[in-house]
Amino acid sequence: MNDIIDGNAALIQFYPLPAYLYSKDIACIVTVAYAEEQGPNLTGLINALYSKGYTNLDHLLNSTWKKLYQVPRLGHKRLMLLLRLLERISADPKTIENHTIVPRITMQSKKEIKELTLKRIIKKYNETSLEVLSEATEKEARLKKIKDRLREMGMII
């Protein structure tokens, strides 16, 4: 592991993988993580790699230790976790073969968000105004029935 930390060599030299796995999303490293390794450090590791543009194993493995060390929010602890996970994957690549990720949600533009919000507000307003109107007409109908009965009984003129 000292060779990795000291050198400028690509990680692929230390962690060889079959070529068909290079296109796998980096989130596949979660499958080889032990229960005690899962949590904020693993999530932070993946998020930090995504934020810097490391989306697949090919890009990650062709990077060097020094490049990874410059990624914001990737400290020594998270990098050591990454190296342990890559070591497990290279020892048994079949563990990540069947890994599929849930498609990421695409962020919408501010304009689209405003339009969606306005539509929700208008829809909610329309629904509540109909409910209020229907409640008001029900109350009026009840009051009318009560008044009619009172008139029949001679209590109201």
Backbone torsions as a table, in degrees:
resi	resn	phi	psi	omega
1	MET	NA	-27.5	178.3
2	ASN	-64.0	-32.1	177.6
3	ASP	-62.2	-37.5	-179.5
4	ILE	-67.6	-45.8	-176.3
5	ILE	-67.2	-39.9	-175.7
6	ASP	-80.1	-32.3	-170.2
7	GLY	-92.4	171.9	176.2
8	ASN	-103.6	17.2	-178.0
9	ALA	-77.0	150.7	178.1
10	ALA	-69.0	148.9	-179.0
11	LEU	-63.5	-24.4	-178.2
12	ILE	-62.4	-25.3	178.0
13	GLN	-69.6	-30.4	-177.9
14	PHE	-94.2	-26.5	-177.6
15	TYR	-127.6	77.3	-178.4
16	PRO	-71.6	141.3	177.9
17	LEU	-134.0	155.0	173.4
18	PRO	-62.6	146.6	-174.3
19	ALA	-61.3	-30.2	-177.8
20	TYR	-70.6	-11.8	178.6
21	LEU	-92.2	-8.0	-177.1
22	TYR	-61.5	-29.9	-177.7
23	SER	-82.7	-3.2	179.5
24	LYS	-64.8	142.9	176.9
25	ASP	-66.2	148.6	-177.7
26	ILE	-67.4	-15.5	178.1
27	ALA	-66.7	-11.5	179.2
28	CYS	-67.3	-16.2	179.0
29	ILE	-66.6	-16.8	178.5
30	VAL	-63.3	-32.6	-175.7
31	THR	-65.1	-25.5	-179.2
32	VAL	-98.6	-0.2	-179.6
33	ALA	-76.4	137.9	175.3
34	TYR	-74.4	165.0	-176.9
35	ALA	-59.0	-40.8	-178.7
36	GLU	-71.8	-18.4	178.7
37	GLU	-86.8	-19.2	-179.7
38	GLN	-77.3	141.4	-178.2
39	GLY	145.6	-154.2	-174.8
40	PRO	-62.4	-33.9	-179.9
41	ASN	-67.1	-41.7	179.8
42	LEU	-69.1	-44.4	178.1
43	THR	-63.1	-43.6	178.5
44	GLY	-63.2	-37.4	177.6
45	LEU	-61.1	-50.1	-178.4
46	ILE	-65.3	-43.3	179.7
47	ASN	-63.6	-40.1	179.0
48	ALA	-65.0	-40.3	178.3
49	LEU	-65.8	-42.1	177.0
50	TYR	-60.3	-43.9	-176.1
51	SER	-64.2	-27.1	179.5
52	LYS	-92.6	0.1	175.1
53	GLY	99.4	4.4	177.1
54	TYR	-83.6	99.8	-176.1
55	THR	-106.7	-25.7	-179.7
56	ASN	-131.1	169.0	-177.1
57	LEU	-65.3	-31.6	179.5
58	ASP	-60.0	-50.0	-179.6
59	HIS	-64.1	-39.5	-179.4
60	LEU	-66.9	-46.9	-176.7
61	LEU	-72.8	-22.7	176.6
62	ASN	-85.4	2.1	177.1
63	SER	-90.1	163.6	178.5
64	THR	-106.4	167.0	177.7
65	TRP	-59.8	-41.7	-178.3
66	LYS	-64.3	-39.3	178.0
67	LYS	-65.7	-41.8	-179.9
68	LEU	-67.8	-35.0	-179.4
69	TYR	-66.5	-21.4	179.7
70	GLN	-86.6	-6.9	179.1
71	VAL	-69.2	126.9	178.4
72	PRO	-59.8	145.0	178.9
73	ARG	68.5	15.1	173.7
74	LEU	-113.6	96.6	178.4
75	GLY	-88.1	-175.1	-178.0
76	HIS	-62.1	-40.6	-178.0
77	LYS	-62.1	-45.7	-179.8
78	ARG	-69.2	-35.7	177.6
79	LEU	-67.2	-38.3	177.5
80	MET	-66.1	-36.9	175.4
81	LEU	-62.0	-44.6	178.6
82	LEU	-59.3	-44.2	-179.6
83	LEU	-64.2	-39.6	177.2
84	ARG	-63.2	-42.1	-179.5
85	LEU	-66.4	-43.0	177.7
86	LEU	-63.4	-34.9	178.5
87	GLU	-64.4	-43.1	178.5
88	ARG	-65.3	-40.5	179.8
89	ILE	-64.8	-43.1	-178.8
90	SER	-69.9	-27.5	177.6
91	ALA	-71.3	-36.1	179.7
92	ASP	-142.5	84.1	-176.2
93	PRO	-64.1	-19.6	-178.0
94	LYS	-66.7	-17.7	-178.7
95	THR	-65.0	-25.9	-178.6
96	ILE	-107.2	1.2	-176.9
97	GLU	-57.2	-45.0	-174.0
98	ASN	-94.1	9.4	-178.7
99	HIS	-72.2	127.0	174.3
100	THR	-122.6	145.4	179.9
101	ILE	-107.3	154.2	175.1
102	VAL	-75.7	134.7	-179.6
103	PRO	-58.8	139.1	-179.5
104	ARG	-74.4	148.5	178.1
105	ILE	-77.8	131.3	178.2
106	THR	-85.7	134.8	-180.0
107	MET	-73.6	142.3	179.9
108	GLN	-97.0	158.6	179.1
109	SER	-72.6	163.9	-179.6
110	LYS	-61.6	-36.4	-179.7
111	LYS	-63.9	-44.9	179.4
112	GLU	-64.3	-39.3	179.2
113	ILE	-64.1	-42.6	178.4
114	LYS	-62.4	-42.8	179.7
115	GLU	-62.9	-43.6	178.8
116	LEU	-63.1	-41.4	179.6
117	THR	-64.9	-44.6	178.3
118	LEU	-61.2	-41.8	178.8
119	LYS	-61.5	-41.8	178.8
120	ARG	-63.4	-43.7	-178.7
121	ILE	-64.1	-45.6	-179.9
122	ILE	-63.2	-42.9	180.0
123	LYS	-62.6	-44.6	179.8
124	LYS	-63.9	-40.5	179.0
125	TYR	-63.7	-45.3	179.8
126	ASN	-62.1	-41.3	179.6
127	GLU	-65.9	-43.6	-178.2
128	THR	-69.3	-36.5	180.0
129	SER	-66.7	-36.5	176.3
130	LEU	-65.7	-40.9	178.1
131	GLU	-63.8	-43.3	179.6
132	VAL	-62.9	-44.3	178.7
133	LEU	-62.8	-44.2	-179.2
134	SER	-66.4	-37.7	176.7
135	GLU	-65.7	-41.2	-179.7
136	ALA	-65.0	-42.1	179.3
137	THR	-67.7	-35.6	176.5
138	GLU	-63.8	-42.9	179.5
139	LYS	-64.4	-42.2	178.4
140	GLU	-62.7	-40.5	179.3
141	ALA	-64.4	-41.3	177.7
142	ARG	-63.4	-46.1	179.4
143	LEU	-60.5	-40.1	179.5
144	LYS	-63.5	-42.5	177.9
145	LYS	-61.5	-44.2	-179.8
146	ILE	-62.9	-44.0	179.7
147	LYS	-63.8	-41.2	178.5
148	ASP	-62.0	-42.5	178.9
149	ARG	-65.3	-42.4	179.0
150	LEU	-63.0	-37.0	176.9
151	ARG	-65.1	-43.1	178.8
152	GLU	-60.2	-36.8	-179.2
153	MET	-81.0	-8.4	178.2
154	GLY	83.8	16.3	-179.2
155	MET	-86.9	-23.2	178.2
156	ILE	-125.8	141.8	179.3
157	ILE	-94.8	NA	NA
